[in-house]
Amino acid sequence: MKATIWHNPKCGTSRKTLAILEETPGVEVEVIEYLKTPYTREKLIQLFKDAGMTAKEAIRLRGTDAEERGLPGMSDEQILDEMTANSAYVGRPFVETEKGVRYCRPQEVVREIL
């Protein structure tokens, strides 16, 4: 099974999620460091839809200026614009497999799609 993780190596939860993926037999892991390879708007829309969440629910507030910039009060369309311009506003990590997409907070959530 292939698993794609949108990863930030500086994030403990992201590292722990990646470790679960790498330790799971039969899982081929693709790592996308989203701060180096930013999300496209289309990919964000697909990930949020498949994870059953809204752009507003995926905003990363900690360690960003998202709150000061007013992202929590914006429409999903505006939030997507901001996230596309600055991937740091997207919470992490997201993992996608043939079984679905999960926002892996806490990291054990990834087991639901393995």
N, C-alpha and C positions, 0 to 999 in steps of 0.2 A: 504494500500500500504506500502511496505517495502522500506525504504531509508537507504542506508549505506553512512556514511560520514567518510572520512579519515581526522582526526581531530587533531589539536594541541591546547590544552586549553590555551596556552599563546598567541595565535594569535587572535586579535580582529575580523578580518573578519571570521575566522573559528567559533568563538563563536557566532557571529551574524547569520551566516548560520545555525548553530545548533539550535539557538533560533527559526528561521523561521520554521525549520523542526518540532521542538517540539510543536510549536503553531498551526500547521496545522492539523485540524481534520482528523482522519483516517490514519495518517502516523505513522508507527511503525519504530522507529529509531534504527539503529545499529551504535554504535560509535566505530571506530577503531582508537586508538591513535597510529599513524604510527611511532612515535619515539620509542614507547615501543614494538610494533608489526610491524616490518619493512615490506615494500612491497616485494613481490616476483617479479622477472623479468617478469614473465608471466602476473601478475596482472597489472603491469605498462604498458606493451604493450597493453593489452586489454583496460585499462582506457584511454590511449592516443588515441587509434584507435577510441573508441566509443565517445570520446569527440571531435574528429576531429582535433587533434593537434599532433605535433611532440614532441619527448623528449626534443629537444632544446627549444621549446616554453614553456615547463613546468619547466625549470630550475629556482630554487629559488636562486637569487643572493644576495638579501638583508639579512644580518645576517649570511652569510655563507662565506666560502673561495672559492666558486665555480669559481669565476672569476680569482682569483689568481692561481687556479689549472688548468685553461684553459678549463673548461667545455664548454663555448660558442663556442669554436673553434673545439671541438671534433665531431666525427660522432655520429649519434643517437645510434649506438651499444655501443660505448665507454661511452656515457652519461648514458645509461641504466646500464652499469657496475658500474659506479660511484654512481648512484642513489640507486642501489641495495645494495651497500656497505654502503651507508650513506643516509638514508631517508630524512635527513634535506635538501638535494639538490632538493627535489621535492616541487614545489609550492603547495599551499594549499588554500582552501580545495577542494577536489574532492568529488562529491556526485553521487551515482548511484541509480537509481530506475528502475522499469520496463519500463519506458519511455525513458531511456537513461542515459548518463553520462554528467556532466557539471563540468568545472573548475569554481568554484563560486567566481570569482573576476569580478565585485562586487557581494556581497552576494545575491542580488535580482535575479541573473541568475538562482538560484536554483528553482525558481517558474516555469521555463520552463518545468521542468520534474516532477512536482507534479500534 
